[in-house]
């Protein structure tokens, strides 16, 4: 027996007016980004840092950022999320392509709207780090297993609302 296919999020979850108000709320809270070198996770040619950000609601977000030391300018960025129980790991293949990888560890029990705004906050950090906007992607996932927050955030980025 095959697993049931996940449905696309409701069109109401993609309503631009709703998200514009939420994004304004996000802009009122400065990210207060802190970076900490992680030589234990770095390797020759790959610099890894741990980052911490303040979410729109004051919750502390954290994760890892990896970039190639052989590419002075990022060729893009990939944003991935892992659940609270999963250890964030860097994908050396993505970094080897010259992209900056951001791995966000989602706090346990986080609401959908908060998870979307958390992805937007990390997207803003990728922009600030110099990644070209059309080349910033939220992690690829197959249609049956892509979390709603990734679909919604990707829709916001593609529509230019963010």
Phi and psi in radians as a Rosetta constraint file:
Dihedral C 1 N 2 CA 2 C 2 CIRCULARHARMONIC -1.479 0.35
Dihedral N 2 CA 2 C 2 N 3 CIRCULARHARMONIC 2.701 0.35
Dihedral C 2 N 3 CA 3 C 3 CIRCULARHARMONIC -1.268 0.35
Dihedral N 3 CA 3 C 3 N 4 CIRCULARHARMONIC 2.552 0.35
Dihedral C 3 N 4 CA 4 C 4 CIRCULARHARMONIC -1.143 0.35
Dihedral N 4 CA 4 C 4 N 5 CIRCULARHARMONIC 2.511 0.35
Dihedral C 4 N 5 CA 5 C 5 CIRCULARHARMONIC -1.357 0.35
Dihedral N 5 CA 5 C 5 N 6 CIRCULARHARMONIC 2.464 0.35
Dihedral C 5 N 6 CA 6 C 6 CIRCULARHARMONIC -1.327 0.35
Dihedral N 6 CA 6 C 6 N 7 CIRCULARHARMONIC 2.376 0.35
Dihedral C 6 N 7 CA 7 C 7 CIRCULARHARMONIC -1.416 0.35
Dihedral N 7 CA 7 C 7 N 8 CIRCULARHARMONIC 2.723 0.35
Dihedral C 7 N 8 CA 8 C 8 CIRCULARHARMONIC -1.177 0.35
Dihedral N 8 CA 8 C 8 N 9 CIRCULARHARMONIC 2.666 0.35
Dihedral C 8 N 9 CA 9 C 9 CIRCULARHARMONIC -1.092 0.35
Dihedral N 9 CA 9 C 9 N 10 CIRCULARHARMONIC 2.676 0.35
Dihedral C 9 N 10 CA 10 C 10 CIRCULARHARMONIC -1.006 0.35
Dihedral N 10 CA 10 C 10 N 11 CIRCULARHARMONIC 2.495 0.35
Dihedral C 10 N 11 CA 11 C 11 CIRCULARHARMONIC -0.998 0.35
Dihedral N 11 CA 11 C 11 N 12 CIRCULARHARMONIC -0.457 0.35
Dihedral C 11 N 12 CA 12 C 12 CIRCULARHARMONIC -1.123 0.35
Dihedral N 12 CA 12 C 12 N 13 CIRCULARHARMONIC -0.516 0.35
Dihedral C 12 N 13 CA 13 C 13 CIRCULARHARMONIC -1.257 0.35
Dihedral N 13 CA 13 C 13 N 14 CIRCULARHARMONIC -0.228 0.35
Dihedral C 13 N 14 CA 14 C 14 CIRCULARHARMONIC -1.844 0.35
Dihedral N 14 CA 14 C 14 N 15 CIRCULARHARMONIC 0.194 0.35
Dihedral C 14 N 15 CA 15 C 15 CIRCULARHARMONIC -1.113 0.35
Dihedral N 15 CA 15 C 15 N 16 CIRCULARHARMONIC 2.018 0.35
Dihedral C 15 N 16 CA 16 C 16 CIRCULARHARMONIC -1.027 0.35
Dihedral N 16 CA 16 C 16 N 17 CIRCULARHARMONIC -0.664 0.35
Dihedral C 16 N 17 CA 17 C 17 CIRCULARHARMONIC -1.083 0.35
Dihedral N 17 CA 17 C 17 N 18 CIRCULARHARMONIC -0.733 0.35
Dihedral C 17 N 18 CA 18 C 18 CIRCULARHARMONIC -1.075 0.35
Dihedral N 18 CA 18 C 18 N 19 CIRCULARHARMONIC -0.821 0.35
Dihedral C 18 N 19 CA 19 C 19 CIRCULARHARMONIC -1.262 0.35
Dihedral N 19 CA 19 C 19 N 20 CIRCULARHARMONIC -0.525 0.35
Dihedral C 19 N 20 CA 20 C 20 CIRCULARHARMONIC -1.057 0.35
Dihedral N 20 CA 20 C 20 N 21 CIRCULARHARMONIC -0.746 0.35
Dihedral C 20 N 21 CA 21 C 21 CIRCULARHARMONIC -1.109 0.35
Dihedral N 21 CA 21 C 21 N 22 CIRCULARHARMONIC -0.715 0.35
Dihedral C 21 N 22 CA 22 C 22 CIRCULARHARMONIC -1.175 0.35
Dihedral N 22 CA 22 C 22 N 23 CIRCULARHARMONIC -0.680 0.35
Dihedral C 22 N 23 CA 23 C 23 CIRCULARHARMONIC -1.185 0.35
Dihedral N 23 CA 23 C 23 N 24 CIRCULARHARMONIC -0.563 0.35
Dihedral C 23 N 24 CA 24 C 24 CIRCULARHARMONIC -1.116 0.35
Dihedral N 24 CA 24 C 24 N 25 CIRCULARHARMONIC -0.694 0.35
Dihedral C 24 N 25 CA 25 C 25 CIRCULARHARMONIC -1.094 0.35
Dihedral N 25 CA 25 C 25 N 26 CIRCULARHARMONIC -0.700 0.35
Dihedral C 25 N 26 CA 26 C 26 CIRCULARHARMONIC -1.079 0.35
Dihedral N 26 CA 26 C 26 N 27 CIRCULARHARMONIC -0.709 0.35
Dihedral C 26 N 27 CA 27 C 27 CIRCULARHARMONIC -1.186 0.35
Dihedral N 27 CA 27 C 27 N 28 CIRCULARHARMONIC -0.399 0.35
Dihedral C 27 N 28 CA 28 C 28 CIRCULARHARMONIC -1.334 0.35
Dihedral N 28 CA 28 C 28 N 29 CIRCULARHARMONIC -0.270 0.35
Dihedral C 28 N 29 CA 29 C 29 CIRCULARHARMONIC -1.898 0.35
Dihedral N 29 CA 29 C 29 N 30 CIRCULARHARMONIC 2.008 0.35
Dihedral C 29 N 30 CA 30 C 30 CIRCULARHARMONIC -1.159 0.35
Dihedral N 30 CA 30 C 30 N 31 CIRCULARHARMONIC 2.530 0.35
Dihedral C 30 N 31 CA 31 C 31 CIRCULARHARMONIC -1.218 0.35
Dihedral N 31 CA 31 C 31 N 32 CIRCULARHARMONIC -0.441 0.35
Dihedral C 31 N 32 CA 32 C 32 CIRCULARHARMONIC 0.843 0.35
Dihedral N 32 CA 32 C 32 N 33 CIRCULARHARMONIC 0.968 0.35
Dihedral C 32 N 33 CA 33 C 33 CIRCULARHARMONIC -1.259 0.35
Dihedral N 33 CA 33 C 33 N 34 CIRCULARHARMONIC 2.370 0.35
Dihedral C 33 N 34 CA 34 C 34 CIRCULARHARMONIC -2.200 0.35
Dihedral N 34 CA 34 C 34 N 35 CIRCULARHARMONIC 2.385 0.35
Dihedral C 34 N 35 CA 35 C 35 CIRCULARHARMONIC -2.076 0.35
Dihedral N 35 CA 35 C 35 N 36 CIRCULARHARMONIC 2.389 0.35
Dihedral C 35 N 36 CA 36 C 36 CIRCULARHARMONIC -2.268 0.35
Dihedral N 36 CA 36 C 36 N 37 CIRCULARHARMONIC 2.090 0.35
Dihedral C 36 N 37 CA 37 C 37 CIRCULARHARMONIC -1.019 0.35
Dihedral N 37 CA 37 C 37 N 38 CIRCULARHARMONIC 2.482 0.35
Dihedral C 37 N 38 CA 38 C 38 CIRCULARHARMONIC -2.177 0.35
Dihedral N 38 CA 38 C 38 N 39 CIRCULARHARMONIC 1.319 0.35
Dihedral C 38 N 39 CA 39 C 39 CIRCULARHARMONIC -1.089 0.35
Dihedral N 39 CA 39 C 39 N 40 CIRCULARHARMONIC -0.426 0.35
Dihedral C 39 N 40 CA 40 C 40 CIRCULARHARMONIC -1.181 0.35
Dihedral N 40 CA 40 C 40 N 41 CIRCULARHARMONIC -0.401 0.35
Dihedral C 40 N 41 CA 41 C 41 CIRCULARHARMONIC -1.811 0.35
Dihedral N 41 CA 41 C 41 N 42 CIRCULARHARMONIC -0.250 0.35
Dihedral C 41 N 42 CA 42 C 42 CIRCULARHARMONIC -1.332 0.35
Dihedral N 42 CA 42 C 42 N 43 CIRCULARHARMONIC 2.810 0.35
Dihedral C 42 N 43 CA 43 C 43 CIRCULARHARMONIC -2.493 0.35
Dihedral N 43 CA 43 C 43 N 44 CIRCULARHARMONIC 2.990 0.35
Dihedral C 43 N 44 CA 44 C 44 CIRCULARHARMONIC -0.985 0.35
Dihedral N 44 CA 44 C 44 N 45 CIRCULARHARMONIC 2.115 0.35
Dihedral C 44 N 45 CA 45 C 45 CIRCULARHARMONIC 1.581 0.35
Dihedral N 45 CA 45 C 45 N 46 CIRCULARHARMONIC -0.172 0.35
Dihedral C 45 N 46 CA 46 C 46 CIRCULARHARMONIC -2.202 0.35
Dihedral N 46 CA 46 C 46 N 47 CIRCULARHARMONIC 2.079 0.35
Dihedral C 46 N 47 CA 47 C 47 CIRCULARHARMONIC -1.709 0.35
Dihedral N 47 CA 47 C 47 N 48 CIRCULARHARMONIC 2.215 0.35
Dihedral C 47 N 48 CA 48 C 48 CIRCULARHARMONIC -2.055 0.35
Dihedral N 48 CA 48 C 48 N 49 CIRCULARHARMONIC 2.307 0.35
Dihedral C 48 N 49 CA 49 C 49 CIRCULARHARMONIC -2.235 0.35
Dihedral N 49 CA 49 C 49 N 50 CIRCULARHARMONIC 2.644 0.35
Dihedral C 49 N 50 CA 50 C 50 CIRCULARHARMONIC -1.635 0.35
Dihedral N 50 CA 50 C 50 N 51 CIRCULARHARMONIC 2.366 0.35
Dihedral C 50 N 51 CA 51 C 51 CIRCULARHARMONIC -2.099 0.35
Dihedral N 51 CA 51 C 51 N 52 CIRCULARHARMONIC 2.681 0.35
Dihedral C 51 N 52 CA 52 C 52 CIRCULARHARMONIC -2.362 0.35
Dihedral N 52 CA 52 C 52 N 53 CIRCULARHARMONIC 2.400 0.35
Dihedral C 52 N 53 CA 53 C 53 CIRCULARHARMONIC -2.353 0.35
Dihedral N 53 CA 53 C 53 N 54 CIRCULARHARMONIC 2.764 0.35
Dihedral C 53 N 54 CA 54 C 54 CIRCULARHARMONIC -1.714 0.35
Dihedral N 54 CA 54 C 54 N 55 CIRCULARHARMONIC 2.196 0.35
Dihedral C 54 N 55 CA 55 C 55 CIRCULARHARMONIC -1.317 0.35
Dihedral N 55 CA 55 C 55 N 56 CIRCULARHARMONIC 3.013 0.35
Dihedral C 55 N 56 CA 56 C 56 CIRCULARHARMONIC -1.037 0.35
Dihedral N 56 CA 56 C 56 N 57 CIRCULARHARMONIC -0.453 0.35
Dihedral C 56 N 57 CA 57 C 57 CIRCULARHARMONIC -1.823 0.35
Dihedral N 57 CA 57 C 57 N 58 CIRCULARHARMONIC 0.218 0.35
Dihedral C 57 N 58 CA 58 C 58 CIRCULARHARMONIC 1.568 0.35
Dihedral N 58 CA 58 C 58 N 59 CIRCULARHARMONIC -0.157 0.35
Dihedral C 58 N 59 CA 59 C 59 CIRCULARHARMONIC -1.171 0.35
Dihedral N 59 CA 59 C 59 N 60 CIRCULARHARMONIC 2.450 0.35
Dihedral C 59 N 60 CA 60 C 60 CIRCULARHARMONIC -1.454 0.35
Dihedral N 60 CA 60 C 60 N 61 CIRCULARHARMONIC 2.159 0.35
Dihedral C 60 N 61 CA 61 C 61 CIRCULARHARMONIC -1.777 0.35
Dihedral N 61 CA 61 C 61 N 62 CIRCULARHARMONIC 2.611 0.35
Dihedral C 61 N 62 CA 62 C 62 CIRCULARHARMONIC -2.593 0.35
Dihedral N 62 CA 62 C 62 N 63 CIRCULARHARMONIC 2.809 0.35
Dihedral C 62 N 63 CA 63 C 63 CIRCULARHARMONIC -3.121 0.35
Dihedral N 63 CA 63 C 63 N 64 CIRCULARHARMONIC -2.843 0.35
Dihedral C 63 N 64 CA 64 C 64 CIRCULARHARMONIC -2.111 0.35
Dihedral N 64 CA 64 C 64 N 65 CIRCULARHARMONIC 2.603 0.35
Dihedral C 64 N 65 CA 65 C 65 CIRCULARHARMONIC -2.236 0.35
Dihedral N 65 CA 65 C 65 N 66 CIRCULARHARMONIC 2.281 0.35
Dihedral C 65 N 66 CA 66 C 66 CIRCULARHARMONIC -2.204 0.35
Dihedral N 66 CA 66 C 66 N 67 CIRCULARHARMONIC 2.446 0.35
Dihedral C 66 N 67 CA 67 C 67 CIRCULARHARMONIC -2.517 0.35
Dihedral N 67 CA 67 C 67 N 68 CIRCULARHARMONIC 2.680 0.35
Dihedral C 67 N 68 CA 68 C 68 CIRCULARHARMONIC -1.378 0.35
Dihedral N 68 CA 68 C 68 N 69 CIRCULARHARMONIC 2.352 0.35
Dihedral C 68 N 69 CA 69 C 69 CIRCULARHARMONIC -1.394 0.35
Dihedral N 69 CA 69 C 69 N 70 CIRCULARHARMONIC -0.164 0.35
Dihedral C 69 N 70 CA 70 C 70 CIRCULARHARMONIC -1.588 0.35
Dihedral N 70 CA 70 C 70 N 71 CIRCULARHARMONIC -0.132 0.35
Dihedral C 70 N 71 CA 71 C 71 CIRCULARHARMONIC -2.112 0.35
Dihedral N 71 CA 71 C 71 N 72 CIRCULARHARMONIC 1.756 0.35
Dihedral C 71 N 72 CA 72 C 72 CIRCULARHARMONIC -1.099 0.35
Dihedral N 72 CA 72 C 72 N 73 CIRCULARHARMONIC -0.592 0.35
Dihedral C 72 N 73 CA 73 C 73 CIRCULARHARMONIC -1.939 0.35
Dihedral N 73 CA 73 C 73 N 74 CIRCULARHARMONIC 2.268 0.35
Dihedral C 73 N 74 CA 74 C 74 CIRCULARHARMONIC -1.151 0.35
Dihedral N 74 CA 74 C 74 N 75 CIRCULARHARMONIC 2.443 0.35
Dihedral C 74 N 75 CA 75 C 75 CIRCULARHARMONIC -1.553 0.35
Dihedral N 75 CA 75 C 75 N 76 CIRCULARHARMONIC 0.050 0.35
Dihedral C 75 N 76 CA 76 C 76 CIRCULARHARMONIC 2.701 0.35
Dihedral N 76 CA 76 C 76 N 77 CIRCULARHARMONIC -3.039 0.35
Dihedral C 76 N 77 CA 77 C 77 CIRCULARHARMONIC -2.556 0.35
Dihedral N 77 CA 77 C 77 N 78 CIRCULARHARMONIC 2.597 0.35
Dihedral C 77 N 78 CA 78 C 78 CIRCULARHARMONIC -2.164 0.35
Dihedral N 78 CA 78 C 78 N 79 CIRCULARHARMONIC 2.232 0.35
Dihedral C 78 N 79 CA 79 C 79 CIRCULARHARMONIC -1.916 0.35
Dihedral N 79 CA 79 C 79 N 80 CIRCULARHARMONIC 2.156 0.35
Dihedral C 79 N 80 CA 80 C 80 CIRCULARHARMONIC -2.143 0.35
Dihedral N 80 CA 80 C 80 N 81 CIRCULARHARMONIC 2.679 0.35
Dihedral C 80 N 81 CA 81 C 81 CIRCULARHARMONIC -2.144 0.35
Dihedral N 81 CA 81 C 81 N 82 CIRCULARHARMONIC 2.594 0.35
Dihedral C 81 N 82 CA 82 C 82 CIRCULARHARMONIC -2.229 0.35
Dihedral N 82 CA 82 C 82 N 83 CIRCULARHARMONIC 2.680 0.35
Dihedral C 82 N 83 CA 83 C 83 CIRCULARHARMONIC -1.293 0.35
Dihedral N 83 CA 83 C 83 N 84 CIRCULARHARMONIC 2.918 0.35
Dihedral C 83 N 84 CA 84 C 84 CIRCULARHARMONIC -1.053 0.35
Dihedral N 84 CA 84 C 84 N 85 CIRCULARHARMONIC -0.472 0.35
Dihedral C 84 N 85 CA 85 C 85 CIRCULARHARMONIC -1.578 0.35
Dihedral N 85 CA 85 C 85 N 86 CIRCULARHARMONIC -0.057 0.35
Dihedral C 85 N 86 CA 86 C 86 CIRCULARHARMONIC -1.786 0.35
Dihedral N 86 CA 86 C 86 N 87 CIRCULARHARMONIC 2.389 0.35
Dihedral C 86 N 87 CA 87 C 87 CIRCULARHARMONIC -1.357 0.35
Dihedral N 87 CA 87 C 87 N 88 CIRCULARHARMONIC 2.125 0.35
Dihedral C 87 N 88 CA 88 C 88 CIRCULARHARMONIC -1.123 0.35
Dihedral N 88 CA 88 C 88 N 89 CIRCULARHARMONIC 2.358 0.35
Dihedral C 88 N 89 CA 89 C 89 CIRCULARHARMONIC -2.329 0.35
Dihedral N 89 CA 89 C 89 N 90 CIRCULARHARMONIC 2.636 0.35
Dihedral C 89 N 90 CA 90 C 90 CIRCULARHARMONIC -1.588 0.35
Dihedral N 90 CA 90 C 90 N 91 CIRCULARHARMONIC 2.476 0.35
Dihedral C 90 N 91 CA 91 C 91 CIRCULARHARMONIC -1.701 0.35
Dihedral N 91 CA 91 C 91 N 92 CIRCULARHARMONIC 1.790 0.35
Dihedral C 91 N 92 CA 92 C 92 CIRCULARHARMONIC -1.093 0.35
Dihedral N 92 CA 92 C 92 N 93 CIRCULARHARMONIC -0.494 0.35
Dihedral C 92 N 93 CA 93 C 93 CIRCULARHARMONIC -1.154 0.35
Dihedral N 93 CA 93 C 93 N 94 CIRCULARHARMONIC -0.735 0.35
Dihedral C 93 N 94 CA 94 C 94 CIRCULARHARMONIC -1.108 0.35
Dihedral N 94 CA 94 C 94 N 95 CIRCULARHARMONIC -0.783 0.35
Dihedral C 94 N 95 CA 95 C 95 CIRCULARHARMONIC -1.172 0.35
Dihedral N 95 CA 95 C 95 N 96 CIRCULARHARMONIC -0.639 0.35
Dihedral C 95 N 96 CA 96 C 96 CIRCULARHARMONIC -1.094 0.35
Dihedral N 96 CA 96 C 96 N 97 CIRCULARHARMONIC -0.437 0.35
Dihedral C 96 N 97 CA 97 C 97 CIRCULARHARMONIC -1.360 0.35
Dihedral N 97 CA 97 C 97 N 98 CIRCULARHARMONIC -0.050 0.35
Dihedral C 97 N 98 CA 98 C 98 CIRCULARHARMONIC 1.636 0.35
Dihedral N 98 CA 98 C 98 N 99 CIRCULARHARMONIC 0.124 0.35
Dihedral C 98 N 99 CA 99 C 99 CIRCULARHARMONIC -1.594 0.35
Dihedral N 99 CA 99 C 99 N 100 CIRCULARHARMONIC 2.650 0.35
Dihedral C 99 N 100 CA 100 C 100 CIRCULARHARMONIC -1.591 0.35
Dihedral N 100 CA 100 C 100 N 101 CIRCULARHARMONIC 2.291 0.35
Dihedral C 100 N 101 CA 101 C 101 CIRCULARHARMONIC -1.881 0.35
Dihedral N 101 CA 101 C 101 N 102 CIRCULARHARMONIC 2.273 0.35
Dihedral C 101 N 102 CA 102 C 102 CIRCULARHARMONIC -1.980 0.35
Dihedral N 102 CA 102 C 102 N 103 CIRCULARHARMONIC 2.192 0.35
Dihedral C 102 N 103 CA 103 C 103 CIRCULARHARMONIC -2.023 0.35
Dihedral N 103 CA 103 C 103 N 104 CIRCULARHARMONIC 2.023 0.35
Dihedral C 103 N 104 CA 104 C 104 CIRCULARHARMONIC -1.751 0.35
Dihedral N 104 CA 104 C 104 N 105 CIRCULARHARMONIC 2.191 0.35
Dihedral C 104 N 105 CA 105 C 105 CIRCULARHARMONIC -1.604 0.35
Dihedral N 105 CA 105 C 105 N 106 CIRCULARHARMONIC 1.981 0.35
Dihedral C 105 N 106 CA 106 C 106 CIRCULARHARMONIC -1.292 0.35
Dihedral N 106 CA 106 C 106 N 107 CIRCULARHARMONIC 2.174 0.35
Dihedral C 106 N 107 CA 107 C 107 CIRCULARHARMONIC -1.066 0.35
Dihedral N 107 CA 107 C 107 N 108 CIRCULARHARMONIC 2.510 0.35
Dihedral C 107 N 108 CA 108 C 108 CIRCULARHARMONIC -1.073 0.35
Dihedral N 108 CA 108 C 108 N 109 CIRCULARHARMONIC 2.452 0.35
Dihedral C 108 N 109 CA 109 C 109 CIRCULARHARMONIC 1.327 0.35
Dihedral N 109 CA 109 C 109 N 110 CIRCULARHARMONIC 0.236 0.35
Dihedral C 109 N 110 CA 110 C 110 CIRCULARHARMONIC -1.277 0.35
Dihedral N 110 CA 110 C 110 N 111 CIRCULARHARMONIC 2.345 0.35
Dihedral C 110 N 111 CA 111 C 111 CIRCULARHARMONIC -1.225 0.35
Dihedral N 111 CA 111 C 111 N 112 CIRCULARHARMONIC 2.737 0.35
Dihedral C 111 N 112 CA 112 C 112 CIRCULARHARMONIC -0.975 0.35
Dihedral N 112 CA 112 C 112 N 113 CIRCULARHARMONIC -0.862 0.35
Dihedral C 112 N 113 CA 113 C 113 CIRCULARHARMONIC -1.075 0.35
Dihedral N 113 CA 113 C 113 N 114 CIRCULARHARMONIC -0.623 0.35
Dihedral C 113 N 114 CA 114 C 114 CIRCULARHARMONIC -1.199 0.35
Dihedral N 114 CA 114 C 114 N 115 CIRCULARHARMONIC -0.689 0.35
Dihedral C 114 N 115 CA 115 C 115 CIRCULARHARMONIC -1.131 0.35
Dihedral N 115 CA 115 C 115 N 116 CIRCULARHARMONIC -0.638 0.35
Dihedral C 115 N 116 CA 116 C 116 CIRCULARHARMONIC -1.114 0.35
Dihedral N 116 CA 116 C 116 N 117 CIRCULARHARMONIC -0.840 0.35
Dihedral C 116 N 117 CA 117 C 117 CIRCULARHARMONIC -1.144 0.35
Dihedral N 117 CA 117 C 117 N 118 CIRCULARHARMONIC -0.548 0.35
Dihedral C 117 N 118 CA 118 C 118 CIRCULARHARMONIC -1.113 0.35
Dihedral N 118 CA 118 C 118 N 119 CIRCULARHARMONIC -0.743 0.35
Dihedral C 118 N 119 CA 119 C 119 CIRCULARHARMONIC -1.124 0.35
Dihedral N 119 CA 119 C 119 N 120 CIRCULARHARMONIC -0.658 0.35
Dihedral C 119 N 120 CA 120 C 120 CIRCULARHARMONIC -1.112 0.35
Dihedral N 120 CA 120 C 120 N 121 CIRCULARHARMONIC -0.707 0.35
Dihedral C 120 N 121 CA 121 C 121 CIRCULARHARMONIC -1.076 0.35
Dihedral N 121 CA 121 C 121 N 122 CIRCULARHARMONIC -0.752 0.35
Dihedral C 121 N 122 CA 122 C 122 CIRCULARHARMONIC -1.180 0.35
Dihedral N 122 CA 122 C 122 N 123 CIRCULARHARMONIC -0.658 0.35
Dihedral C 122 N 123 CA 123 C 123 CIRCULARHARMONIC -1.009 0.35
Dihedral N 123 CA 123 C 123 N 124 CIRCULARHARMONIC -0.763 0.35
Dihedral C 123 N 124 CA 124 C 124 CIRCULARHARMONIC -1.081 0.35
Dihedral N 124 CA 124 C 124 N 125 CIRCULARHARMONIC -0.644 0.35
Dihedral C 124 N 125 CA 125 C 125 CIRCULARHARMONIC -1.152 0.35
Dihedral N 125 CA 125 C 125 N 126 CIRCULARHARMONIC -0.671 0.35
Dihedral C 125 N 126 CA 126 C 126 CIRCULARHARMONIC -1.110 0.35
Dihedral N 126 CA 126 C 126 N 127 CIRCULARHARMONIC -0.707 0.35
Dihedral C 126 N 127 CA 127 C 127 CIRCULARHARMONIC -1.075 0.35
Dihedral N 127 CA 127 C 127 N 128 CIRCULARHARMONIC -0.807 0.35
Dihedral C 127 N 128 CA 128 C 128 CIRCULARHARMONIC -1.114 0.35
Dihedral N 128 CA 128 C 128 N 129 CIRCULARHARMONIC -0.479 0.35
Dihedral C 128 N 129 CA 129 C 129 CIRCULARHARMONIC -1.424 0.35
Dihedral N 129 CA 129 C 129 N 130 CIRCULARHARMONIC -0.042 0.35
Dihedral C 129 N 130 CA 130 C 130 CIRCULARHARMONIC 1.768 0.35
Dihedral N 130 CA 130 C 130 N 131 CIRCULARHARMONIC 0.104 0.35
Dihedral C 130 N 131 CA 131 C 131 CIRCULARHARMONIC -1.246 0.35
Dihedral N 131 CA 131 C 131 N 132 CIRCULARHARMONIC 2.356 0.35
Dihedral C 131 N 132 CA 132 C 132 CIRCULARHARMONIC -1.179 0.35
Dihedral N 132 CA 132 C 132 N 133 CIRCULARHARMONIC 2.270 0.35
Dihedral C 132 N 133 CA 133 C 133 CIRCULARHARMONIC -0.871 0.35
Dihedral N 133 CA 133 C 133 N 134 CIRCULARHARMONIC -0.751 0.35
Dihedral C 133 N 134 CA 134 C 134 CIRCULARHARMONIC -1.204 0.35
Dihedral N 134 CA 134 C 134 N 135 CIRCULARHARMONIC -0.232 0.35
Dihedral C 134 N 135 CA 135 C 135 CIRCULARHARMONIC -1.823 0.35
Dihedral N 135 CA 135 C 135 N 136 CIRCULARHARMONIC 0.217 0.35
Dihedral C 135 N 136 CA 136 C 136 CIRCULARHARMONIC -1.682 0.35
Dihedral N 136 CA 136 C 136 N 137 CIRCULARHARMONIC 2.123 0.35
Dihedral C 136 N 137 CA 137 C 137 CIRCULARHARMONIC -2.160 0.35
Dihedral N 137 CA 137 C 137 N 138 CIRCULARHARMONIC 2.543 0.35
Dihedral C 137 N 138 CA 138 C 138 CIRCULARHARMONIC -1.520 0.35
Dihedral N 138 CA 138 C 138 N 139 CIRCULARHARMONIC 2.468 0.35
Dihedral C 138 N 139 CA 139 C 139 CIRCULARHARMONIC -0.736 0.35
Dihedral N 139 CA 139 C 139 N 140 CIRCULARHARMONIC 2.444 0.35
Dihedral C 139 N 140 CA 140 C 140 CIRCULARHARMONIC -1.203 0.35
Dihedral N 140 CA 140 C 140 N 141 CIRCULARHARMONIC 2.499 0.35
Dihedral C 140 N 141 CA 141 C 141 CIRCULARHARMONIC -2.615 0.35
Dihedral N 141 CA 141 C 141 N 142 CIRCULARHARMONIC 2.686 0.35
Dihedral C 141 N 142 CA 142 C 142 CIRCULARHARMONIC -1.312 0.35
Dihedral N 142 CA 142 C 142 N 143 CIRCULARHARMONIC 2.720 0.35
Dihedral C 142 N 143 CA 143 C 143 CIRCULARHARMONIC -0.997 0.35
Dihedral N 143 CA 143 C 143 N 144 CIRCULARHARMONIC -0.508 0.35
Dihedral C 143 N 144 CA 144 C 144 CIRCULARHARMONIC -1.440 0.35
Dihedral N 144 CA 144 C 144 N 145 CIRCULARHARMONIC -0.277 0.35
Dihedral C 144 N 145 CA 145 C 145 CIRCULARHARMONIC -2.185 0.35
Dihedral N 145 CA 145 C 145 N 146 CIRCULARHARMONIC 0.182 0.35
Dihedral C 145 N 146 CA 146 C 146 CIRCULARHARMONIC -1.376 0.35
Dihedral N 146 CA 146 C 146 N 147 CIRCULARHARMONIC 2.171 0.35
Dihedral C 146 N 147 CA 147 C 147 CIRCULARHARMONIC -1.116 0.35
Dihedral N 147 CA 147 C 147 N 148 CIRCULARHARMONIC 2.609 0.35
Dihedral C 147 N 148 CA 148 C 148 CIRCULARHARMONIC -0.986 0.35
Dihedral N 148 CA 148 C 148 N 149 CIRCULARHARMONIC -0.698 0.35
Dihedral C 148 N 149 CA 149 C 149 CIRCULARHARMONIC -1.098 0.35
Dihedral N 149 CA 149 C 149 N 150 CIRCULARHARMONIC -0.569 0.35
Dihedral C 149 N 150 CA 150 C 150 CIRCULARHARMONIC -1.218 0.35
Dihedral N 150 CA 150 C 150 N 151 CIRCULARHARMONIC -0.764 0.35
Dihedral C 150 N 151 CA 151 C 151 CIRCULARHARMONIC -1.086 0.35
Dihedral N 151 CA 151 C 151 N 152 CIRCULARHARMONIC -0.751 0.35
Dihedral C 151 N 152 CA 152 C 152 CIRCULARHARMONIC -1.186 0.35
Dihedral N 152 CA 152 C 152 N 153 CIRCULARHARMONIC -0.816 0.35
Dihedral C 152 N 153 CA 153 C 153 CIRCULARHARMONIC -1.081 0.35
Dihedral N 153 CA 153 C 153 N 154 CIRCULARHARMONIC -0.759 0.35
Dihedral C 153 N 154 CA 154 C 154 CIRCULARHARMONIC -1.068 0.35
Dihedral N 154 CA 154 C 154 N 155 CIRCULARHARMONIC -0.682 0.35
Dihedral C 154 N 155 CA 155 C 155 CIRCULARHARMONIC -1.111 0.35
Dihedral N 155 CA 155 C 155 N 156 CIRCULARHARMONIC -0.717 0.35
Dihedral C 155 N 156 CA 156 C 156 CIRCULARHARMONIC -1.113 0.35
Dihedral N 156 CA 156 C 156 N 157 CIRCULARHARMONIC -0.717 0.35
Dihedral C 156 N 157 CA 157 C 157 CIRCULARHARMONIC -1.167 0.35
Dihedral N 157 CA 157 C 157 N 158 CIRCULARHARMONIC -0.798 0.35
Dihedral C 157 N 158 CA 158 C 158 CIRCULARHARMONIC -1.158 0.35
Dihedral N 158 CA 158 C 158 N 159 CIRCULARHARMONIC -0.603 0.35
Dihedral C 158 N 159 CA 159 C 159 CIRCULARHARMONIC -1.402 0.35
Dihedral N 159 CA 159 C 159 N 160 CIRCULARHARMONIC -0.189 0.35
Dihedral C 159 N 160 CA 160 C 160 CIRCULARHARMONIC 1.434 0.35
Dihedral N 160 CA 160 C 160 N 161 CIRCULARHARMONIC 0.186 0.35
Dihedral C 160 N 161 CA 161 C 161 CIRCULARHARMONIC -1.188 0.35
Dihedral N 161 CA 161 C 161 N 162 CIRCULARHARMONIC -0.585 0.35
